[in-house]
Amino acid sequence: MGNLLAKIFIKNHRDYEDPKVRTAYGVLSGAVGFASNLLLSAAKIVFGILTASIAVLADGINNLSDSGTSLITMIGFRMSGRPADKDHPYGHERLEYVTGLILSLIILAVGGALLKSSVEKIIKPEALAVDWFTIVMLAGAILLKLWQSLLYRNYGKLIHSQTLMASSADSRNDCLQTGAVLISCLVFRAYNLNIDGYVGLLVSIMVLLGSVKMVKGMVSALIGEAPKKEFVEGMREEIASYPGILGVHDLVIHSYGPRKTFITAHAEVDASVNVLDSHHLLDRIERDFLEKRGIDLVLHLDPVEKDKKTERLKELTEKVLKEIDERLGFHDFRISEDQEGTKLFFDVVMPAKFPLSEEELKQEITKRLKEHDEGLNPIITVDLHF
């Protein structure tokens, strides 16, 4: 069904990298959610009032808030799809995270209201009037919400949207919530036992827990979270795969939205190669990343000397670092001779929560290198690795 809707309403629906197609998927998801949630909300609120069930009524109000969040999703995708301008040179894609945050906060507020109503219902329970039509309606609502969740999840994966994945999780939670309400109605009809308030309480707690998780996720994306390790290693390996690249380090990744990524990195090349040839190579890599992945890559040229003395001292430095801690790495290694001896310039990559401070680590490396050769004078820069 989701594929059919995309085929009908989205031009070039398989071109997921096209910003216009991506926006269209978001708007379509919002429109489908708005219509279906509004229908569910109206049905549940009416039957909640007729049956005097706070659980059914609460579930209907939750669906009404879902209609509002679907509308916000539509607007958010429209705004985030706008091209870059003078005031926003990196585009507007982070507005999608703002949309997701607003959605999450609305759900959080609804959860709080449901919690209050449910506690009041436990303290002062009211008689229920549940018929089979209400039960059938709730069962149908569960199936519709399950379809919604799968639709959002499928579209979210296709266009890499955190907002749609959050909407999928919200719809999945709605399935559980409506299922709990259905159980409440069945228990009352079978045993004349009113657990309506307790089920409403359970539903509200589920809503609150889910919304808190979504708020944390959206805030993290807005602040700027660390990229996945697999993505970082994939980028490093792809750059290093070009003939002429000897190594890659100081990789920095900035995300300005689901499809707006900027990367800077240092690429090591043989110092004996003509600098213009090396520059042309880096230009080609940057163009390839932009054309094939839509990633703005900026590479810094790092010439590396490969004479015997440099290689010998490089091996010695690596040995010393591994003796201190196996996790230590280094890059940007070069040497310089002067009257005082041999200067070793390099950056040490220090892992997080390392037992030594930066200064203590520098002193330890210097001490051990001088134990091998008193004429070695390390000039060390410490890089923190998270």
N, C-alpha and C positions, 0 to 999 in steps of 0.2 A: 504493500500500500504506500509506504514512504517513497519508494522508487517511482511509483506511478505518479504521485503528486509532484515530485521533483521534475519528472519528464514533462508534465503538463504545464507547470507554472514557471519553470526556470529554463531559460535559453542556455544552451551549451552546459547542461547540468553536470556533466562529468569533468568539466574544466575547473577542478577545485582550487587551483592556484590563482584563478582570476578573481581579483577583489570584488568585482560586480557579482559574480556567481556566489562568492562567499556571503556577501550581504543578502543576496536573494534567499539563500538557505536559512539565514537567521530570521528574515522577515516572514518567510513561509512558516517556519516553526512557531513564531509568535502568533501569526494569524490562526493557525490550526489550534494552538493552545487557548487562545482567547475565545474562539467560538465553542469549543468542546467544554471548557471549564465554565463558561457562562451557562450553558445548557445544564451541566451537572449541578451547578450551584442553585439554579432556580428550582430544579426538581427536589433537591435535598432540603432546602429551606422550607418549601411548601410542606413536604412530608414531615419535617422536623416539628413544624408548628402544629400540624394536624395530629401527630402522635405524641406530642409533648415530650419528645426525646431530645435532651440536650446534646447527646452524642451525635445524632443525625444532624441537628441544627448546626453544631460546631463544625462538623465535616462539610456542611454546605457553605458556611462562612469561609472556611479554609479554601474551598474551591473558588469562591468569589475573589479572594485575595490572589489566587492563582491566575484569574482572568486579568487582574490589574498588572501582575508581574509579566504576563505574556505580552500585554500592551507595552510595558516598559522595555521588554526584550526587542520588540519590533522597532521602537524608537531608537534604542541603543545601537542596534545594528545599522540603522540608517545613518546615524550620526558618526559612528566609528568607521563607516565606509567612505567618508569624505576624504578627498586627496589632501596631501600636505599643502600648507600655505605659509605665508610670511611669518605668522605668529606661532605656527606649529610645524616646523620644518621636518619633524619625524612622523607626521601623520596624526590621525585621531584614533588609532586602534585601541588605545588604552581605555577609551570610553566604554568599551565592552566590559572591562573589569568594573568600571563605575556602575554600569547597569546591573551587573551581577551582584555588586555590593548592596545596591538599593533593594534588589529582589530579596536578598538574604535578610536584610534588616526588616523588611515588611513581614516576611515569614516569622522572624523572631518576635515581632510585636503581636502577631496573630497568636502565636504559641502562648505568649503571656496572658492574653485575654481568655484563651481557652482554658488555661490552668485555673484562672480565677473563677470562671463559670462552673467548672467541674467540681472544684472544692465546695462551692455554694450548693451544688446539686447533691453532694455527698452529705452535707450538713442538713439540708432540707430536701429530701427526695420527693419527686412528684410521680403520680401514677402515669403509666405508659399505655398507649393504645396502638399496638403493632399489628399490622395485617400482612398477608403474604405478598401483596403488591409492593409494599415498602421493601420487603426482603428481596424480591426480584429486582427492584430498582437498584438496591445497593450492590447486588451481585453484578449487574450490568455496568455499574459505575466502576467497579474494580477492574473489569475487563477493558473498559475504555481508558482508564488510567494506566494500565499495564501497556496498552498500545502506545499511549502518549510517551511513556518512559522509553520504550524501545525506539520510537521515532526520534526523540531528542538525542538519545545515545548514538544512534546510527549517524545522524546529521552532525553531531558534535565530533565524532571521530573523523568523519570525512573532511571537515573544515578546521579541525583542531581548535574547537571552541570550548573554553572553560565554562562560559555562561550556559551553553546548551547541556554540557555534562552536569552542571549544577541543577538545571531544570529537570534532567532525567532522574537525578537522585531525588529531587523533590516529588516528582510523580510516583517514583517507586515507594517513597515514604507514604504518599497518599493511599497507595494500594494497601499498605499495612494498616493505616489508620482506618480506612473504610472497612477493611476486613475485621478489625476489632469492633467497630460499630455493628457490623453484621452479626458477629458472635453475641454481642449484647442483646440484640433483638431476638435472636434464636433462643438464647437462654431464658429471656423473659417469657417468650411464647410457650416454651416447653415446660418450664418449672415455675413460672410466675415469680421469678427472682429478679429484682431490679438492681442490676450492676451498672446502670447507665452512667452514673457519676464517676465510678471507678474507671470505666473504659474511657470516658472523656478525659480523665486525669492521665491515663496511660498515653492516649493520643497526643495530648498537649506536651507531655515530656518528650515524646518522640519528635514532635515538631521543633521544640526548643533545642534539643541535642543536634538535630540535623542542620538547623539554621546557624547555630554557633560554629559548626564545622565549616559551613559555606562562607560565613563572614571571615573566618580566619584565612581561608584559601584565597578569597578575593583581596583582602588587605595585603596578604603576602605578595600577590601578583602585582599590586599597585606599588608597594614599597620597592620591589625588585628582588626576586628570589634567585637562588643559585640554579643554573641550568642542570639538567640531568647529566649524570656522569657519562652515560652512553652517548649523548649528543656531543659533549665536549671531546671525548676520545674519538668519535667519528669525524669531527671537524679536523682534529689534529692529524689523524691518519690520512685523511683526504688531501690535506695540504702537503704532507710529507711524501705522498705517493708520486708527486711530480718529479721527473728526473732532474737532478741539479739541486734539489732541496735536501740538505744534510740533517736537518733537525728543525723542530718547531717548539717554541716556548713563549712564556708571557702571553698566553691566550686569554683575551678578555672578551666576554660576551655580554652585550646589552640587548634587552628585549623591550621594545616599545609597543608591544601588542602581539597577538597570536602569530601574525605573519610579517612582523617588522623587526628583523634582527640585524644588529650591527656587531661585527667581530673585528678586533684588532689582534695581531700576533706578530712575533718576531720569527723570521724565516732565516735559518742558517744556510749560507752558500759558501763555496770554496773561494777563499780570498784571491787565489791565483787566476780566477776567471774574470774576464773583462767586466767591469762594473755595469756597462750598458747592457750587455747580454743578460746579466743577472736581473737587472731592472726590467727588461722586457719579459723575462720569465715570471716575475712577480705580478706584472701588469696582466699577463695572460691568466694567471690563477685567479686574480680579482675579478676579471671579466667572466670567467667560467662560473664562479660562485654566484655572481649576480644573475647571469642568464639561466643557469640550471636550477638554482635553489632560491633565487630572490633574496639572497643575503648580501648586504653591503660589507665587503671584506676589505680591510686596509692592512697591508703587510709591510713590516719594517725590515729593511735589508740588513742582515747580520753577517759580515764576512768572517770566516773561520780559517785560521792558519793551520796547515797540516804538515809542518816540518817535523822532523824526528824529535827535537827537544820539546816542542810544544806537546806532542802526543805523549811523550814520556812523563812530563809533568802533569798532564791531564789524567793519565792513569794513576799516578801517585795521589793526586787530589781525590779521585774517586775512591781509592783504597782507604784513605784517611777518613772520608765521610762515612763509608760503610762500617768502619770500625767504631765510629761514634754511635751511629744509628742506621739501620738498614733502610729506613724510610727517607733518609736525606738524599736529595738530588741536586744537580747543579747545571748551569748553562752559561752561555756568553763567556767562555773561557778564552783568555788570550794572555800573552806574556810580553813583558817589556824589560830590556836590559838597561842598567845604568850603573854608576860607580858604587852604589850601595848594594848591588846584587841583582837578583831577578824578581821583578814584581809580577805577581799572579793576580789577574783581574778575573773575577767570576761572581755569579749570583748563586746563592744557596737557597734551595726550596725547602723551607721548614714547615712540617705538618702542624696542624692545629693542636693545641694542648701539649706542646712539646715540653719536656721537663726542664730545659734550659731556656733562659731569656736570650734575646737576640745578641746582646753583648757577650754573654757567657758562651754562646755557641761560637761567635767569632774568635774569642780568646782561645777556646779549646782547639779549633781548627788550626789557628796560627801556631799554637804551641806544638801540636803534633807534626805539622809540616816542617817546622824549624828543627825538630828532633831528627828529621831525615837530612835536612840541609839548612844550616844556619843562614845561608845567603838568600833564602826564599823569603819574600815579603808579600804576604797575601793582602789584597785590597778586596774586601768582601762586602757584597750587598745581600741582605736577607730578604727573600720573597716569602710571604706567608701563603700556604696552600690550604684551602678549605674544602 
